Amino acid sequence: MKEALMRSVGKNTIANRKAMSEMLLELARLDKDLVVLTSDSRGSASLNEFAKELPQQLIEVGIAEQNIVGIAAGLASAGKKPFVASPACFLSMRAIEQIKVDVAYSQMNVKLIGISGGISYGALGMSHHSVQDLAVTRAIPGLDVFMPADRHETKKMIATVYETTRPAYIRIGRNAVEDVYASPAYTFEPGKAIMMKEGMDLTIIASGETVRVAMDTAMELSARHIDCRVLNMHTIKPLDEKAVLKAAAETGCLMTIEEHSIFGGLGAAVAELVSQVTPVPMKIVGIPDEPAIAGTTAEVFAHYGITPLQLVNDAAELVARK
């Protein structure tokens, strides 16, 4: 893929949740079996237009996350194609048993969309942060786990999972983020990482909204004559093991960046793999083992060193360890 496709084309003001709702509406107009369920969260999920145009295909369950997952599984067993849109912090914690048994174990065609994931609820703090959701969902057999990097990837991801019958968890942030793709004209395949930038000195593997941070860090590293590879690992599970092992072998060290606890997420998945096959120096960047602070995404990222300015130093130290 040509790198020119990966450049931002200006400040984006469209949140990924808005892109998600637009794609769901587009699909639902053509498929009456597609239904969306919300837990008093249609506004948070940007589903007001969907509810206005297709009220018969939207089910408001109320604040009852365990019930919403059970209802979705029942609808799937009857041939419907349910998408559950609920805050990630509640969907992944309160309904995890229903996700495990009713959806994953039963292999129901349910797509679980965790909206306002990571630390994107900002000032609401620990109770609304969702930085353990990847750890719990990726530990459930039979459940695919995704994170889109920008609005273009969000639409492609929703359209792609709609075509499958596999259960899936998709984590989407709350606020608009800068694009990493200049257009949707690229190939998206579940379980296949995307090479955002080639490089041979180290590899940064990122997912979700930290892909933009990884790209900016790589550009800063270029000024230090460090040739950095960047992989967009949009599918946390199944992990693209081939791309990870190739990066480890060819660049000799790995850094992962994620809007998640350093335990159990993308970094852990990568470490579990390379430590058993191709051990290399590695750094996992994310939220440490403490209640994450309240603040805007930029403020929280800065507090935990998830900025290009800090990451270039971490990357340089990592390269020196090879």
C-alpha positions as CSV (number, residue, x, y, z in Angstrom):
1,M,0.0,0.0,0.0
2,K,1.3,3.4,-0.8
3,E,2.2,5.5,2.2
4,A,0.5,8.5,0.6
5,L,-2.8,6.9,1.5
6,M,-1.9,7.1,5.2
7,R,-1.6,10.8,5.6
8,S,-4.1,12.9,7.4
9,V,-6.0,15.4,5.2
10,G,-6.9,17.9,7.8
11,K,-8.5,18.2,11.1
12,N,-11.3,15.6,11.4
13,T,-14.4,16.5,13.4
14,I,-16.4,13.3,12.8
15,A,-16.2,10.9,15.8
16,N,-15.8,7.1,15.1
17,R,-19.1,6.5,16.9
18,K,-20.8,8.8,14.3
19,A,-19.1,6.8,11.5
20,M,-20.3,3.6,13.1
21,S,-23.9,4.8,13.3
22,E,-23.9,6.0,9.6
23,M,-22.7,2.6,8.5
24,L,-25.2,0.7,10.6
25,L,-28.0,2.9,9.1
26,E,-26.7,2.3,5.6
27,L,-26.7,-1.5,6.2
28,A,-30.0,-1.6,8.0
29,R,-31.9,0.2,5.2
30,L,-31.1,-2.9,3.1
31,D,-31.4,-5.6,5.7
32,K,-34.5,-5.6,7.9
33,D,-32.9,-8.4,10.0
34,L,-30.3,-6.0,11.3
35,V,-31.3,-4.6,14.6
36,V,-29.5,-2.3,17.0
37,L,-29.9,-2.5,20.8
38,T,-29.0,0.3,23.2
39,S,-28.9,0.6,26.9
40,D,-30.2,4.2,27.3
41,S,-27.3,5.1,25.1
42,R,-28.6,6.1,21.7
43,G,-27.3,9.6,22.1
44,S,-23.9,8.4,23.3
45,A,-23.8,6.1,20.3
46,S,-24.9,8.8,17.8
47,L,-27.9,6.6,17.0
48,N,-30.6,9.3,17.0
49,E,-30.9,9.5,13.2
50,F,-31.1,5.7,13.1
51,A,-33.9,5.7,15.7
52,K,-35.8,8.4,13.8
53,E,-35.6,6.7,10.4
54,L,-35.8,3.0,11.4
55,P,-37.5,2.9,14.8
56,Q,-38.7,-0.7,14.2
57,Q,-35.1,-1.8,14.0
58,L,-33.9,-0.2,17.2
59,I,-34.6,-1.7,20.6
60,E,-34.1,0.5,23.7
61,V,-33.5,-1.9,26.6
62,G,-32.7,0.7,29.2
63,I,-29.8,0.6,31.7
64,A,-29.6,-3.2,31.9
65,E,-26.4,-4.4,30.3
66,Q,-26.8,-8.1,31.3
67,N,-30.3,-8.1,29.8
68,I,-29.3,-6.3,26.6
69,V,-26.7,-9.1,25.8
70,G,-29.1,-11.9,26.6
71,I,-31.8,-10.3,24.4
72,A,-29.4,-9.9,21.6
73,A,-28.4,-13.5,21.8
74,G,-32.0,-14.5,21.7
75,L,-32.7,-12.4,18.7
76,A,-29.6,-13.9,17.0
77,S,-30.9,-17.4,17.7
78,A,-34.1,-16.4,15.8
79,G,-32.2,-15.2,12.7
80,K,-31.8,-11.5,13.5
81,K,-28.4,-9.7,13.2
82,P,-28.1,-7.7,16.4
83,F,-25.6,-5.0,17.1
84,V,-25.4,-4.0,20.7
85,A,-24.2,-0.4,21.3
86,S,-23.5,0.3,25.0
87,P,-20.8,2.1,27.0
88,A,-17.7,-0.1,26.9
89,C,-17.1,0.3,30.7
90,F,-20.5,-1.2,31.5
91,L,-20.9,-3.6,28.6
92,S,-17.5,-5.3,29.2
93,M,-17.7,-5.5,33.0
94,R,-21.4,-5.9,34.0
95,A,-22.4,-8.2,31.2
96,I,-19.2,-10.3,30.8
97,E,-20.9,-13.5,31.9
98,Q,-23.7,-13.1,29.3
99,I,-21.0,-12.3,26.7
100,K,-19.1,-15.4,27.7
101,V,-22.0,-17.8,27.8
102,D,-24.9,-16.4,25.8
103,V,-22.9,-15.0,23.0
104,A,-19.4,-16.6,22.7
105,Y,-20.0,-20.1,24.1
106,S,-23.2,-20.3,22.1
107,Q,-21.6,-18.8,19.0
108,M,-24.5,-16.4,18.5
109,N,-24.2,-13.8,15.7
110,V,-24.0,-10.8,18.0
111,K,-21.8,-7.8,17.5
112,L,-21.0,-6.0,20.7
113,I,-19.9,-2.4,20.3
114,G,-18.3,-0.8,23.3
115,I,-18.7,2.9,22.8
116,S,-16.7,5.6,24.6
117,G,-14.0,3.1,25.3
118,G,-10.6,3.6,26.9
119,I,-10.4,6.9,28.7
120,S,-12.6,8.8,26.4
121,Y,-15.2,9.6,29.0
122,G,-12.5,11.9,30.3
123,A,-13.6,13.8,33.4
124,L,-15.9,11.0,34.6
125,G,-12.8,9.1,35.7
126,M,-12.2,5.6,36.9
127,S,-15.9,4.5,37.0
128,H,-16.3,5.3,33.3
129,H,-12.8,4.5,32.0
130,S,-12.7,1.2,30.2
131,V,-9.1,0.1,30.2
132,Q,-9.7,-3.6,31.1
133,D,-12.1,-4.5,28.4
134,L,-9.6,-5.9,25.9
135,A,-8.1,-8.1,28.7
136,V,-11.5,-9.7,29.6
137,T,-12.9,-10.0,26.0
138,R,-9.8,-11.5,24.4
139,A,-9.7,-14.2,27.1
140,I,-13.1,-15.5,26.0
141,P,-12.9,-18.3,23.4
142,G,-14.7,-17.7,20.2
143,L,-15.0,-13.9,20.5
144,D,-13.1,-11.7,18.0
145,V,-11.9,-8.3,19.3
146,F,-11.4,-5.2,17.2
147,M,-10.4,-1.5,17.6
148,P,-10.6,0.9,14.6
149,A,-8.0,3.6,14.2
150,D,-10.2,6.3,12.6
151,R,-13.6,7.0,11.0
152,H,-12.6,5.3,7.7
153,E,-11.6,2.2,9.4
154,T,-14.6,2.2,11.7
155,K,-16.9,2.1,8.7
156,K,-14.9,-0.7,7.0
157,M,-14.8,-2.7,10.2
158,I,-18.6,-2.4,10.8
159,A,-19.3,-3.4,7.2
160,T,-16.9,-6.3,7.4
161,V,-18.1,-7.8,10.7
162,Y,-21.7,-7.5,9.4
163,E,-20.8,-10.0,6.6
164,T,-19.7,-12.6,9.1
165,T,-21.7,-14.7,11.7
166,R,-18.9,-14.7,14.2
167,P,-19.5,-13.0,17.6
168,A,-17.3,-9.9,18.0
169,Y,-16.4,-7.1,20.4
170,I,-15.6,-3.7,18.8
171,R,-14.2,-0.9,21.0
172,I,-14.9,2.6,19.8
173,G,-13.8,5.9,21.3
174,R,-16.1,8.9,22.1
175,N,-14.4,11.9,20.5
176,A,-13.3,12.8,17.0
177,V,-9.7,11.7,16.3
178,E,-7.3,12.7,13.5
179,D,-7.4,10.4,10.5
180,V,-4.6,8.0,9.8
181,Y,-6.1,7.1,6.4
182,A,-6.6,9.8,3.8
183,S,-9.5,7.9,2.3
184,P,-11.3,4.5,2.7
185,A,-9.6,3.2,-0.4
186,Y,-7.5,0.6,1.3
187,T,-7.9,-3.1,2.0
188,F,-9.2,-4.1,5.5
189,E,-9.1,-7.8,6.5
190,P,-9.9,-9.1,10.0
191,G,-6.8,-10.6,11.6
192,K,-4.4,-8.9,9.2
193,A,-2.3,-6.0,10.5
194,I,-1.7,-3.1,8.2
195,M,1.8,-1.8,7.6
196,M,1.4,2.0,8.0
197,K,5.1,2.7,7.6
198,E,8.0,0.5,6.7
199,G,11.2,0.6,8.9
200,M,14.1,-1.6,10.0
201,D,15.3,-0.2,13.4
202,L,12.3,-1.0,15.5
203,T,8.6,-1.6,15.2
204,I,5.8,0.2,16.9
205,I,2.6,-1.8,17.1
206,A,-0.5,0.2,17.9
207,S,-4.3,-0.2,17.8
208,G,-7.3,2.1,17.9
209,E,-6.7,5.8,18.4
210,T,-3.0,5.3,19.4
211,V,-2.2,4.4,15.8
212,R,-2.1,8.2,15.1
213,V,0.3,8.6,18.1
214,A,2.5,5.8,16.7
215,M,2.6,7.5,13.3
216,D,3.6,10.9,14.8
217,T,6.2,9.2,16.9
218,A,7.7,7.5,13.8
219,M,8.0,10.8,12.1
220,E,9.8,12.3,15.1
221,L,12.1,9.3,15.2
222,S,13.0,9.9,11.5
223,A,14.5,13.2,12.6
224,R,16.8,11.2,14.9
225,H,17.7,8.9,12.0
226,I,15.8,6.0,13.6
227,D,13.9,4.0,10.9
228,C,10.7,3.0,12.6
229,R,8.1,0.5,11.3
230,V,4.5,1.0,12.3
231,L,1.8,-1.7,12.4
232,N,-1.9,-1.0,12.8
233,M,-3.1,-4.0,14.8
234,H,-6.8,-3.3,14.4
235,T,-7.7,-6.9,15.3
236,I,-6.5,-7.7,18.8
237,K,-7.9,-11.2,18.5
238,P,-7.1,-13.1,16.4
239,L,-3.7,-11.5,16.5
240,D,-1.7,-11.3,13.3
241,E,1.1,-13.5,14.6
242,K,2.8,-13.6,11.2
243,A,3.2,-9.8,11.1
244,V,4.4,-9.6,14.7
245,L,7.0,-12.4,14.3
246,K,8.2,-10.9,11.1
247,A,8.6,-7.5,12.7
248,A,10.5,-9.0,15.7
249,A,12.9,-10.9,13.4
250,E,13.5,-8.0,11.0
251,T,13.7,-5.0,13.3
252,G,14.9,-6.6,16.5
253,C,12.8,-4.8,19.0
254,L,9.1,-4.0,19.6
255,M,7.1,-1.2,21.3
256,T,3.3,-1.5,21.7
257,I,1.0,1.5,22.4
258,E,-2.5,1.1,23.6
259,E,-5.3,3.0,25.4
260,H,-5.7,0.2,27.9
261,S,-4.1,-1.3,31.0
262,I,-0.5,-2.6,30.4
263,F,-2.0,-5.9,31.6
264,G,-3.9,-8.1,29.3
265,G,-4.3,-6.0,26.2
266,L,-2.4,-5.6,22.9
267,G,1.0,-5.5,24.5
268,A,0.4,-8.6,26.6
269,A,-0.8,-10.4,23.5
270,V,2.3,-9.5,21.6
271,A,4.6,-10.4,24.5
272,E,2.9,-13.7,25.0
273,L,3.7,-14.6,21.4
274,V,7.3,-13.3,20.9
275,S,8.5,-14.5,24.3
276,Q,7.7,-18.0,23.2
277,V,9.0,-17.8,19.6
278,T,11.3,-14.8,18.9
279,P,12.3,-13.1,22.2
280,V,13.4,-9.5,21.5
281,P,13.6,-6.3,23.7
282,M,10.2,-4.9,24.1
283,K,8.3,-2.1,25.8
284,I,4.6,-2.0,26.6
285,V,3.1,1.5,26.7
286,G,-0.3,2.0,28.2
287,I,-2.1,2.7,31.5
288,P,-0.1,1.5,34.5
289,D,-1.5,-0.5,37.4
290,E,-3.4,2.3,39.1
291,P,-6.8,4.0,38.8
292,A,-6.3,6.1,35.7
293,I,-6.5,9.9,36.3
294,A,-9.5,11.9,35.1
295,G,-9.0,14.4,32.2
296,T,-9.3,14.8,28.5
297,T,-7.7,12.1,26.3
298,A,-4.8,14.5,25.6
299,E,-4.3,15.2,29.3
300,V,-4.4,11.5,30.3
301,F,-2.1,10.5,27.5
302,A,0.4,13.2,28.5
303,H,0.3,12.1,32.1
304,Y,1.2,8.5,31.2
305,G,3.8,9.4,28.6
306,I,1.7,8.4,25.6
307,T,2.9,11.3,23.4
308,P,5.5,11.4,20.6
309,L,7.8,13.6,22.7
310,Q,8.1,10.9,25.4
311,L,7.8,7.9,23.2
312,V,10.8,8.9,21.0
313,N,13.0,8.7,24.1
314,D,11.5,5.3,25.0
315,A,12.1,4.1,21.5
316,A,15.7,5.3,21.4
317,E,16.4,3.5,24.7
318,L,14.8,0.4,23.3
319,V,16.9,0.4,20.1
320,A,20.0,0.8,22.2
321,R,19.2,-2.4,24.0
322,K,19.3,-4.5,20.9
